[in-house]
Amino acid sequence: MENLDSVSQRVSTIILAGGQGKRLGRSKATLPFLGKPLLEWVIKRVELLSHEILVISDDQTLPIHHPKTRIIPDIFPACGPLGGLYTGISSSKTQLAFAFGCDMPFLNRTLLLHMVEIVPGFDAVVPRLKGKVQPLHALYSRECLPALKNDLEKNLLKLTLALSNLHVRYLEEEEVIDFDPQMISFFNINSPSDLKRAFLLGREGAILDHNELY
């Protein structure tokens, strides 16, 4: 498996932080979680394997204190995750970029390193769990940009539709569980009940990988 230093030289991370978290009553990015904003937990999980971290948001006041991190406003406003993904990839300085939501505090670095290892020859690596693709826990190359831009210009905004125009290496559940047996890295926080479960998971140690890479 590739090491962190090698990956961090050629992979960026995009974190989409434009959602308003309506069911939570506030922005997900600034939601307090185990002593710090939720966004900071995502940054913590990816900082060692990222050349840079691009937070896609129109809010330039987000509480981010990390030297690798930049806040980038959407190039295609009001176009949802597809617009944020295009903004992040086109703004990055590397050939490859992970993309995540800002509400995923349990990312597993060993799984992410595996995704980098298997991307050669493909436009993207996207997990597919029980038949459902996970485009916001995925790895993309700059080769995706023309297809993404074409969909945006046609107002075709579904990320799953965009994937159909790319050469994707799907990461099936059987492969994922070798690195993340409980698939906790895909847990995201959309509701008060999700937040309550996340607190329980965090206190049980899910915030750390089994093979911690510090």
N, C-alpha and C positions, 0 to 999 in steps of 0.2 A: 504494500500500500504506500502511496505517496506520503512524503512528510509535510509538515505544516509550512516549513520555510519555502519549499518548492511551490506549493499551492498558493501561498500568499503573494508570490511574485507575479502571478498571472490570472488570479481570480478576484473579482470584486463581489460585493454583496449589495443587493437592492432590497430595501425594506419599504413596503408600501404602508404609509401612515396617514392616508387621506380619509379613512373611514371615520364616521362620527360616533359609532358605538351607541346607536339609538336605544337599544334594549338595556344598555348599561347606564344610560343617562349622562355620558360624558365621553370625551375622546379616549379611545383605547390606548393611544401612545402614552398618555400621561397618567393612566390609571395606576394608582399605587398597588404594588405587588411585592410582598416580602421585603419592604423597606426601600424600594426604589421604583421609579416609573417602569411600567411594563416594557416599553421600548428599550430601556437600558438592559433588560435581561436578554433580549434578542441580540443586541449589540455585543454583549458579553460572550454569548455563545459563538459568534462568528468572527470576532476580532482577530484571533490568531491565524485564521485561514483566509483573510481578506486583504488584498492590496489597498482597498478603500471601501468605505461603507457609505452608500448613497441612500439617504432617507427621502423618499418622494412625498412631499407635502407642501402646501401653500402657506403653512404656518412656520414662519422663520423664527418664532419664539420657543420652539420645542426645547425642553431642557436637556440638551446633548452636550456632554463634556468629554469628547474623545477626539484625539488628534487625527484619526483616519476618517472621520465622519463629516459629510457635507449634506446640507438640506437642499434639495433640488425641486423647484416648482414644476408642475406638469406642463409638458410641451403641448399636449392635447387636453385642455381642461374639460372636466365633466365627462370623461370617457372611461371612467371606472378603472379597474385593474389593468386592462389592456393598455390604456394610455399611460398608466404609471410604469408598466413594464417597458414599454417603448422608450419612455423618458429615461429610465434607469440604464438600459442597455446602451442607448445612444450617447449618454453622458459619461459612461464609464471609460476608464483608460486601459482596460484589459480586454482580451479576446473572449473571456468567459465571465459569467456573472450568475450567482445564485439570486433567486427572488423568493422573498418570504413576506407574509403579513407581519404586522407589528405586534400581533397578539399570540405569538408562538414561542413561549419561554423555555420549552423543553427540547430544543433542537439537539440532535445527536451528531457530534463532530465525526465520529468514525463512519457513520452512514454518509455524511457529506463528502468525506474524503473518497469513499468508494464511488460516489457519483462522478467526481472529477476523474477518477481512474478509468471509467468506462465511457466517457463522453467522446473520445476520438472517433471520427467518422460520422458523427451525428450533429444535428443542429441543437438538440436539447436532450436532457435526461429528465424524465417526469415520472414520479411514482404513480402506480395505479393500484389502488386498494379495493378489493371486492368489486372490481370493474369501474370504479370511480377514479378519474384522474385528479392529480393534486398539482395544478399549475402554479400554485403559490407556495410550493415546497419543491422547487425545481432548479435546474441548472440550464442556462441558455448561452449560446454563442452569438457573436455579432452577425453571423449569417442569417439570423432570424429577422433582422431589421426590415428588409424589403417586404416580406410577407406581413409583418405586423403593421407597417405603415400603410400598406395597401388596404388592409381591413379597416384601419382607422379612417382612412379617407373615404371609404364606402359606408362608414358608420356601422360596420359589423363588429360589435364590441364583445362578443363572447370569447373568452380565452380558449374554451374547448374547441371552438370553430377554428381559431387561429392555429391550434396544434395540428389540425388536419392538413395544413399547408406546409408543415415542417417535417423534416426527417428526424423522428423522435425515437430515442431508446427508452422504452417504457420499463420501469423498474417494478416488477410484480411483487405482490405481497410475500411470496415464498422467499424472495431474495432480500426483501427489507428486514424480515424477522431475524435473519442471521446477524444483523447489526443492532436491531431495536426490537427485541422479542415482543414487547407490549405495544409497539408502534406509538409510543407516547410522544415522539417528536412531532407528530401530526396534530396533536391536541391544540386547538385554538379556543380563544375566549370570546364568546358572542353574547353571553347572557349572565345574569347574576348566579345562576346555578353552575355554569361553567367556571365562573370565578371562584366559587366556593370549592369546587372540586380541585381547581388549580392550586389553591392554598393548601389543601390536604396533600396533594401530590408533591408540592414543593417542600413541605415539612417532612415528607417521607424520603426526600433525597432525589426526586426525579429531576431536579434542576441540574444534576450532574450526570455525565456519562458514566457508564460502568467502567470504562477505561479512560479515566480523566487524562487530558492531554496537556495540562499545564506543566 
